[in-house]
Amino acid sequence: MEAKVLIVEDEPMVALQIEDILQEAGFEVVGCVGSLDKALAILKNDDCDVAVLDANLRGDSVAPLANLLQQRSKPFLFVSGYERAHLPEAFLEAPLLSKPFEPGELITTVRQLLSEHAR
């Protein structure tokens, strides 16, 4: 298995799509959840090497989770149907994949983040 990935996405169909894409690429999904609370609970008991975050979870910002990942030096990217300006302000420079995205884009971006983090 490759790296462990946490997926935080509130649209069930999109979450399943991301999970399938990453598992088929050899990644281990440690959690695929649709809320900030569930994501934080996973990170209490497990860790991830990289995270894929929906920028907006039914009106809730993922900024607290992004902050925690940043404190732990864990790379992450956002997936969103919104433009970069709608990302949490502290993370406007973070990698962003716009929905809809191609499976190859997601895999390439995750691998690139992991590669950059390993340096």
Secondary structure, 3 states (H helix, E strand, C coil): CCCEEEEECCCHHHHHHHHHHHHHCCCEEEEEECCHHHHHHHHHHCCCCEEEEECEECCEECHHHHHHHHHCCCCEEEEECCCHHHCCHHHCCCCEEECCCCHHHHHHHHHHHHHHHHC
